[in-house]
């Protein structure tokens, strides 16, 4: 209904496609912001707000539609910057899987590799799962965490997560970070970025780093500070992927 709201019977095919792209981008950004801030995206939660949006964009031409959607996003108070403690839990694991898939796919496609998003979200024997960089062994981290609950909270943060094949977790999931690190170098580019060899003879990735300004770096060890640093990197990636300015670029096209 939201996608159809701005369409008019006399719109050309090109105008229809532009309007669909604009509204779809608006929805994509808004839902991801809500998920990042532990907000529900259920129909019952969003029904009234989306009804208001549908009313306000009904039949709009391209330019006013673009600026209306852009202004609506600008009024949102909860974005990526409003939550620096995003973590996986039982209720949001599916959503986090999709977010990690988008982050992983973006790094690879921007580095000149083909998209593998459908592989990352697919089902079956070779399916990918959310992988914790830290194995569930709080006793290995007592120098930084005095209580297992504090360890678990940090372990579950997005900066400590990767998307890897289910078979990887079964084979290596219980190892220490130092033992896992060489195996990460054989996986997707976001996982490989933990390893120093990812930064050697990898022109596409190095070009992406330079153009994006993202502070990728190898991690010889993975402590509390590394999870927080990696979490900031993921947030900066998300800000590039789900950027409201994209709506203005769609209008120009």
Secondary structure as GFF3:
##gff-version 3
##sequence-region A 1 253
A	DSSP	alpha_helix	2	5	.	.	.	ID=ss1
A	DSSP	alpha_helix	13	36	.	.	.	ID=ss2
A	DSSP	alpha_helix	43	57	.	.	.	ID=ss3
A	DSSP	alpha_helix	62	74	.	.	.	ID=ss4
A	DSSP	alpha_helix	93	110	.	.	.	ID=ss5
A	DSSP	alpha_helix	117	121	.	.	.	ID=ss6
A	DSSP	beta_strand	128	132	.	.	.	ID=ss7
A	DSSP	three_ten_helix	138	141	.	.	.	ID=ss8
A	DSSP	alpha_helix	148	155	.	.	.	ID=ss9
A	DSSP	three_ten_helix	158	160	.	.	.	ID=ss10
A	DSSP	beta_strand	161	165	.	.	.	ID=ss11
A	DSSP	alpha_helix	166	172	.	.	.	ID=ss12
A	DSSP	alpha_helix	177	184	.	.	.	ID=ss13
A	DSSP	alpha_helix	189	192	.	.	.	ID=ss14
A	DSSP	three_ten_helix	196	199	.	.	.	ID=ss15
A	DSSP	alpha_helix	203	212	.	.	.	ID=ss16
A	DSSP	alpha_helix	224	241	.	.	.	ID=ss17
A	DSSP	alpha_helix	245	252	.	.	.	ID=ss18
###
